[in-house]
Amino acid sequence: QVQLVESGGGLVQPGGSLRLSCATSRSISSIYAMGWYRQAPGKQRELVARITNGGSTNYADSVKGRFTISRDNAKNTLSLQMNSLKPEDTAVYYCNAEVGFTARINYWGQGTQVTVSS
């Protein structure tokens, strides 16, 4: 099993910045890929950013140039730096871990609320 705990969410004004963190219960070097997803009320969960063990990244078009995903292998943490936040970024953000070489299993954190409002 992999336990994931998100932190860093909160209330921020439009144009502001926020940094989310995800602590893992195991070495992230053993995790194939990790990512951040978000779900706004009444909407489907969507991928925000993803980073593989090899370091390749993917971002949703809506956050490119504003968000940066990173990992700290020494601290076993995943981070999401969010800049120039917009009201439409408001959602519950979830940390995700993909584990396995063939049949990959997804693990999820409990989520952290991000609210962008004046």
C-alpha positions as a Markdown table, in Angstrom:
| # | Residue | x | y | z |
|---|---|---|---|---|
| 1 | Gln | 0.0 | 0.0 | 0.0 |
| 2 | Val | 0.9 | 3.6 | -0.5 |
| 3 | Gln | -0.5 | 6.3 | 1.8 |
| 4 | Leu | -0.7 | 9.8 | 0.5 |
| 5 | Val | -1.3 | 12.9 | 2.6 |
| 6 | Glu | -1.9 | 16.3 | 0.9 |
| 7 | Ser | -1.3 | 19.6 | 2.6 |
| 8 | Gly | -1.0 | 23.3 | 1.7 |
| 9 | Gly | -4.5 | 24.0 | 0.5 |
| 10 | Gly | -6.4 | 27.1 | 1.5 |
| 11 | Leu | -7.9 | 30.4 | 0.4 |
| 12 | Val | -6.1 | 32.7 | -1.9 |
| 13 | Gln | -7.0 | 35.7 | -4.0 |
| 14 | Pro | -6.9 | 35.6 | -7.8 |
| 15 | Gly | -3.4 | 36.1 | -9.0 |
| 16 | Gly | -1.9 | 34.7 | -5.8 |
| 17 | Ser | 0.2 | 31.6 | -5.3 |
| 18 | Leu | -0.1 | 28.4 | -3.3 |
| 19 | Arg | 2.1 | 25.4 | -2.9 |
| 20 | Leu | 0.6 | 22.0 | -2.3 |
| 21 | Ser | 2.6 | 19.1 | -0.9 |
| 22 | Cys | 2.0 | 15.4 | -0.8 |
| 23 | Ala | 3.8 | 13.2 | 1.7 |
| 24 | Thr | 4.1 | 9.5 | 0.8 |
| 25 | Ser | 4.5 | 6.5 | 3.0 |
| 26 | Arg | 7.2 | 4.9 | 0.8 |
| 27 | Ser | 10.1 | 6.0 | -1.4 |
| 28 | Ile | 8.7 | 7.8 | -4.4 |
| 29 | Ser | 11.6 | 6.3 | -6.4 |
| 30 | Ser | 9.6 | 3.1 | -6.3 |
| 31 | Ile | 6.5 | 4.8 | -7.7 |
| 32 | Tyr | 6.1 | 4.8 | -11.4 |
| 33 | Ala | 4.4 | 8.1 | -11.6 |
| 34 | Met | 2.7 | 10.7 | -9.4 |
| 35 | Gly | 0.3 | 13.4 | -10.2 |
| 36 | Trp | -2.1 | 16.0 | -9.0 |
| 37 | Tyr | -5.8 | 15.9 | -9.9 |
| 38 | Arg | -8.6 | 18.2 | -9.0 |
| 39 | Gln | -12.3 | 18.0 | -8.8 |
| 40 | Ala | -14.6 | 21.0 | -8.7 |
| 41 | Pro | -18.2 | 20.7 | -7.4 |
| 42 | Gly | -20.4 | 19.1 | -10.0 |
| 43 | Lys | -17.5 | 18.3 | -12.3 |
| 44 | Gln | -15.4 | 15.3 | -13.2 |
| 45 | Arg | -12.0 | 14.8 | -11.7 |
| 46 | Glu | -9.3 | 16.0 | -14.0 |
| 47 | Leu | -5.6 | 15.7 | -14.4 |
| 48 | Val | -3.7 | 18.8 | -13.4 |
| 49 | Ala | -0.1 | 17.7 | -13.6 |
| 50 | Arg | 1.8 | 14.4 | -13.7 |
| 51 | Ile | 5.4 | 13.4 | -13.3 |
| 52 | Thr | 7.0 | 10.0 | -14.0 |
| 53 | Asn | 9.8 | 8.3 | -12.2 |
| 54 | Gly | 11.9 | 9.2 | -15.2 |
| 55 | Gly | 11.1 | 12.9 | -14.8 |
| 56 | Ser | 8.8 | 13.5 | -17.7 |
| 57 | Thr | 5.9 | 15.8 | -17.0 |
| 58 | Asn | 2.4 | 16.5 | -18.3 |
| 59 | Tyr | 0.2 | 19.4 | -17.6 |
| 60 | Ala | -3.4 | 20.3 | -18.3 |
| 61 | Asp | -3.6 | 23.0 | -20.9 |
| 62 | Ser | -5.4 | 25.2 | -18.5 |
| 63 | Val | -2.5 | 25.3 | -16.1 |
| 64 | Lys | 0.5 | 25.3 | -18.4 |
| 65 | Gly | 2.9 | 28.1 | -17.6 |
| 66 | Arg | 1.3 | 28.7 | -14.2 |
| 67 | Phe | 1.7 | 25.4 | -12.3 |
| 68 | Thr | 4.8 | 23.4 | -11.8 |
| 69 | Ile | 5.0 | 19.8 | -10.5 |
| 70 | Ser | 8.1 | 18.6 | -8.8 |
| 71 | Arg | 9.3 | 15.8 | -6.5 |
| 72 | Asp | 11.8 | 15.5 | -3.7 |
| 73 | Asn | 13.1 | 12.0 | -3.6 |
| 74 | Ala | 15.0 | 12.5 | -0.4 |
| 75 | Lys | 11.9 | 13.7 | 1.4 |
| 76 | Asn | 9.5 | 11.4 | -0.4 |
| 77 | Thr | 7.3 | 14.3 | -1.3 |
| 78 | Leu | 5.4 | 15.6 | -4.3 |
| 79 | Ser | 4.7 | 19.3 | -4.7 |
| 80 | Leu | 2.6 | 21.5 | -6.9 |
| 81 | Gln | 3.6 | 25.2 | -7.2 |
| 82 | Met | 0.6 | 27.1 | -8.3 |
| 83 | Asn | 1.0 | 30.7 | -9.5 |
| 84 | Ser | -1.3 | 33.2 | -11.0 |
| 85 | Leu | -4.3 | 31.4 | -9.6 |
| 86 | Lys | -7.7 | 31.9 | -11.1 |
| 87 | Pro | -11.2 | 31.4 | -9.6 |
| 88 | Glu | -11.6 | 28.4 | -12.0 |
| 89 | Asp | -8.7 | 26.7 | -10.2 |
| 90 | Thr | -11.0 | 26.3 | -7.2 |
| 91 | Ala | -11.3 | 22.6 | -6.5 |
| 92 | Val | -10.3 | 19.8 | -4.2 |
| 93 | Tyr | -6.8 | 18.7 | -5.2 |
| 94 | Tyr | -5.8 | 15.1 | -4.9 |
| 95 | Cys | -2.4 | 13.5 | -4.9 |
| 96 | Asn | -2.1 | 10.4 | -7.0 |
| 97 | Ala | 0.4 | 7.6 | -7.2 |
| 98 | Glu | 0.7 | 5.0 | -9.9 |
| 99 | Val | 2.4 | 1.8 | -8.7 |
| 100 | Gly | 3.4 | -1.3 | -10.7 |
| 101 | Phe | 5.3 | -2.3 | -13.8 |
| 102 | Thr | 2.4 | -3.9 | -15.7 |
| 103 | Ala | -1.0 | -3.7 | -14.0 |
| 104 | Arg | -0.7 | -0.3 | -12.3 |
| 105 | Ile | -2.6 | 0.5 | -9.2 |
| 106 | Asn | -3.7 | 4.0 | -8.4 |
| 107 | Tyr | -3.6 | 5.4 | -4.9 |
| 108 | Trp | -5.2 | 8.6 | -3.8 |
| 109 | Gly | -4.8 | 11.0 | -0.9 |
| 110 | Gln | -7.7 | 12.5 | 1.0 |
| 111 | Gly | -7.6 | 15.8 | -0.9 |
| 112 | Thr | -7.0 | 19.4 | 0.0 |
| 113 | Gln | -9.3 | 22.3 | -0.7 |
| 114 | Val | -8.0 | 25.2 | -2.8 |
| 115 | Thr | -10.3 | 28.2 | -3.1 |
| 116 | Val | -9.4 | 31.1 | -5.3 |
| 117 | Ser | -11.7 | 34.1 | -4.5 |
| 118 | Ser | -11.5 | 37.8 | -3.8 |
